[in-house]
Amino acid sequence: MRYSFGQAEAFYWVARLGGFRAAAQHLNLSQPTVSLRVKELERTLGGDLFDRSGYRPVRTALGAAIYTDVERLLIHAEHVQRRSKGALPDLGPLRIGAADSFAARILPDLLAALALRHPELQVDVTVDFSTRLEQLLLDRAIDIAFLSQPRVHERITIAPLWPIDLVWVIGERMKFDGETATPESLVGLPIFTNGPPSGLFTTIHLWFAAHGLRPQRLNTCNPLTVIARLASAGTGAALLPREMIELSGPDLSLRVLEADPPIPAHHLCAIWWDGEASTEYAYLSRLAQEIAAQP
């Protein structure tokens, strides 16, 4: 008896997401259905694929041995499905993830360039903060992500694009002595940022922690354009990519403060899974760099 594609898919997502419930949610199936498919695959292969004695299923030696082959099978099946839908042979339908600053500055021109060169291309865009986009890519919910501070993963390509200069800003009407932001001068102020586990949230905590402090009034919000406007209204401070100040609108009233100690720059990168479409994603990465370099 041969295994089915559904059985292989169920095994992969249980292994990838670390549980039967998470795999069922991802596949839009019931948990008993996912469990049954994995058990059927185990009967076909003649051995257990997971040790189920603990809180989470852990791959057995057999499960670990077939994991990479199953992953390649699913990648190949995805490419076959795309071509069967009449998509372009090398690119699309294309699922792009973009961090706020990239979405505001680069994405419109990138999509315009793609529409000019590939007029039949279908594009699906997700805008979110970088850590969420990274997880979406790992879960294969998007094809390529433009984000900051990605972690290193096996079989994931990271293409550095450009540094992101981070600055502290406050509203011009807000009472603040001097032009320098220090952990001591900001620790008691309301601070607006993306929620955890975003890169900005983490950077803010590390900046204060280096001086033995913890921000007392950290308020979370998304997206960055809204955070810039909240700071402009004089209700608190914000740590923003410098380019977002201009991109958030001409009517903002913000003071840019010097940071002491300096804020380390983040790095904008493109990331994607290694595989048959790597050439196309590298092309998108270079196209984004070309657009960013334009005056």
C-alpha positions in Angstrom: 0.0 0.0 0.0 1.3 3.5 -0.9 1.1 6.6 1.2 -1.1 9.5 0.2 -0.1 13.1 -0.3 -2.5 14.0 2.6 -0.7 11.7 4.9 2.7 13.1 4.1 1.3 16.7 4.5 -0.2 15.8 7.9 3.1 14.3 9.1 5.1 17.3 7.9 3.0 19.9 9.6 2.9 18.0 12.9 6.6 17.8 12.8 7.0 21.4 11.7 4.6 23.0 14.1 5.3 20.7 17.0 1.8 19.4 17.6 -1.3 17.7 16.1 -3.6 20.6 17.1 -1.4 23.2 15.5 -1.1 21.1 12.3 -4.9 20.7 12.2 -5.4 24.5 12.5 -2.9 25.1 9.7 -4.4 22.6 7.4 -8.0 23.6 8.2 -8.7 20.0 9.3 -10.0 18.4 12.5 -7.4 17.1 14.9 -8.7 13.5 14.7 -8.3 13.7 10.9 -4.7 14.7 11.2 -4.0 12.0 13.8 -5.6 9.4 11.5 -3.6 10.4 8.5 -0.3 10.2 10.5 -1.3 6.7 11.9 -2.1 5.5 8.3 1.3 6.7 7.2 3.0 4.9 10.1 1.2 1.7 9.1 2.3 2.1 5.5 6.0 2.7 6.5 6.0 0.1 9.2 7.1 2.2 12.2 6.2 5.1 14.5 7.0 8.6 13.2 6.5 10.3 16.6 7.1 9.5 20.2 3.8 10.6 21.8 4.8 9.9 25.4 5.6 13.6 26.2 3.6 16.8 26.1 4.6 17.3 22.5 5.1 14.7 19.8 8.8 14.2 19.1 10.1 12.7 15.8 11.5 9.2 16.1 14.5 8.1 14.1 12.2 7.1 11.2 10.4 10.5 11.4 13.6 12.4 11.3 14.9 10.3 8.4 11.9 11.1 6.1 11.3 14.7 7.2 13.6 16.3 4.5 12.3 14.1 1.7 8.7 14.9 2.7 9.5 18.6 2.8 10.9 18.4 -0.8 7.8 16.6 -1.9 5.6 19.3 -0.6 7.7 22.1 -2.2 7.6 20.3 -5.5 3.8 19.8 -5.2 3.3 23.5 -4.5 5.2 24.4 -7.7 3.2 21.9 -9.8 0.0 23.4 -8.4 1.1 26.9 -9.3 1.9 26.0 -12.9 -1.4 24.1 -13.2 -3.3 27.3 -12.3 -1.8 29.1 -15.3 0.7 31.1 -13.4 3.8 32.5 -14.9 6.4 29.7 -15.3 8.9 31.3 -13.0 7.0 33.7 -10.7 3.6 33.6 -9.1 1.0 33.6 -7.7 3.4 35.5 -5.4 2.9 35.9 -1.7 4.9 38.8 -0.3 5.4 39.8 3.3 6.6 43.3 4.0 7.5 45.2 7.2 5.9 48.6 7.7 8.9 50.7 6.6 9.5 48.5 3.5 5.7 48.6 2.6 5.6 52.4 2.9 8.8 53.2 1.0 9.5 50.4 -1.5 6.4 48.2 -2.0 4.4 50.6 -4.3 7.3 50.9 -6.7 8.2 47.3 -6.5 4.6 46.2 -7.4 4.5 48.8 -10.2 7.7 47.4 -11.6 6.4 43.8 -11.3 3.1 44.8 -13.0 5.1 46.3 -15.9 7.4 43.4 -16.4 4.9 40.6 -15.6 1.4 42.0 -16.3 -0.4 38.7 -15.5 1.2 38.2 -12.2 -1.1 37.7 -9.2 0.3 39.2 -5.9 -0.9 38.7 -2.3 0.7 41.1 0.2 0.8 40.8 4.0 2.1 43.8 6.0 3.1 43.1 9.6 6.1 43.5 11.9 9.1 41.4 11.1 8.9 38.6 13.7 5.4 37.7 12.6 6.4 37.8 8.9 9.4 35.5 9.7 7.0 33.0 11.3 4.7 33.2 8.3 7.6 32.4 6.0 8.7 29.5 8.1 5.1 28.2 8.0 5.2 28.6 4.2 2.2 31.0 4.4 4.2 33.5 2.3 6.9 33.1 -0.3 9.3 35.9 0.4 9.5 38.4 3.2 11.1 41.8 3.4 11.9 42.4 7.1 14.5 43.4 9.7 16.7 41.3 11.9 15.8 37.8 10.7 17.2 34.8 12.5 19.3 32.2 10.8 17.4 29.0 9.8 18.5 26.0 7.9 17.5 26.1 4.2 16.5 29.8 4.5 18.3 32.3 2.3 18.9 35.7 3.9 19.8 38.6 1.5 20.9 41.8 3.3 19.5 44.9 1.6 20.3 48.0 3.6 20.7 49.3 7.2 17.7 50.9 9.0 18.7 54.0 11.1 16.6 54.1 14.3 15.9 57.4 16.1 14.0 58.6 19.2 11.2 61.1 18.5 8.8 63.1 20.6 6.1 65.6 19.7 7.3 69.2 19.3 4.7 70.4 21.9 5.9 67.8 24.5 7.9 69.1 27.5 11.4 67.7 27.3 14.7 69.3 28.3 17.5 69.2 25.8 18.0 67.4 22.5 19.4 64.1 23.8 17.4 61.0 24.7 19.0 58.9 27.5 17.4 56.0 29.3 17.1 58.1 32.4 15.3 60.9 30.6 12.8 58.6 28.8 12.2 55.9 31.5 9.1 57.7 32.9 7.6 58.8 29.6 4.9 57.0 27.7 6.7 55.1 24.9 4.8 53.8 21.8 6.2 50.8 19.9 5.2 47.5 18.2 4.2 44.7 20.5 6.4 41.8 21.5 8.3 40.0 20.1 8.9 42.8 17.5 12.5 44.0 16.9 11.7 47.5 18.0 10.1 46.2 21.3 13.2 44.1 22.0 15.7 47.0 21.0 13.9 49.4 23.4 14.2 46.9 26.3 17.8 46.2 25.6 18.6 50.0 25.4 17.1 50.6 28.8 18.5 47.4 30.3 22.1 48.4 29.4 21.6 51.2 32.1 19.8 48.9 34.5 16.4 50.4 33.7 13.1 49.2 32.5 10.6 51.5 30.6 7.7 52.2 33.0 5.0 53.1 30.4 5.4 51.0 27.3 2.4 51.2 25.0 2.1 48.9 22.0 0.5 49.7 18.7 0.7 48.8 15.0 1.5 50.1 12.4 4.5 52.5 12.6 2.6 55.3 10.8 0.1 55.4 13.7 2.9 55.3 16.2 4.5 58.3 14.5 1.2 60.2 14.8 0.8 59.3 18.4 4.2 60.7 19.2 3.5 63.8 17.0 0.4 64.5 19.1 2.7 65.0 22.1 1.4 62.0 24.1 4.8 60.2 24.3 8.0 59.2 22.7 8.7 56.6 20.0 11.6 54.7 18.5 11.2 54.7 14.7 13.1 54.1 11.5 14.3 57.5 10.5 12.7 57.0 7.0 9.2 56.5 8.6 9.2 60.2 9.8 8.8 61.5 6.3 6.7 58.6 5.1 4.2 59.0 7.9 2.9 62.3 6.4 3.9 66.0 5.9 1.8 67.3 8.9 3.8 65.6 11.7 5.4 67.7 14.4 8.2 65.6 15.6 11.6 66.4 17.3 14.3 63.9 16.5 16.6 63.4 19.5 20.2 62.2 19.6 20.4 58.9 21.5 23.0 58.3 24.2 23.9 55.5 24.1 23.5 55.2 20.3 20.8 52.9 19.0 22.3 50.0 16.9 20.9 50.0 13.4 18.6 47.2 12.3 19.2 45.6 8.9 16.5 45.2 6.3 16.7 41.8 4.6 14.9 39.6 2.1 14.4 36.0 3.1 13.0 33.0 1.4 13.1 29.2 1.4 15.9 27.6 -0.7 14.4 25.7 -3.6 13.3 25.8 -7.2 12.1 29.5 -7.0 15.2 30.8 -5.4 16.3 32.6 -8.6 13.0 34.4 -8.8 13.1 35.6 -5.2 16.7 36.7 -5.6 15.5 38.7 -8.6 12.9 40.4 -6.4 15.5 41.2 -3.8 17.8 42.9 -6.4 14.8 44.8 -7.8 14.0 46.1 -4.3 17.6 47.3 -4.0 17.5 49.1 -7.3 14.3 50.9 -6.3 15.8 51.9 -2.9 18.9 53.3 -4.7 16.9 55.6 -6.9 17.0 59.3 -5.8 
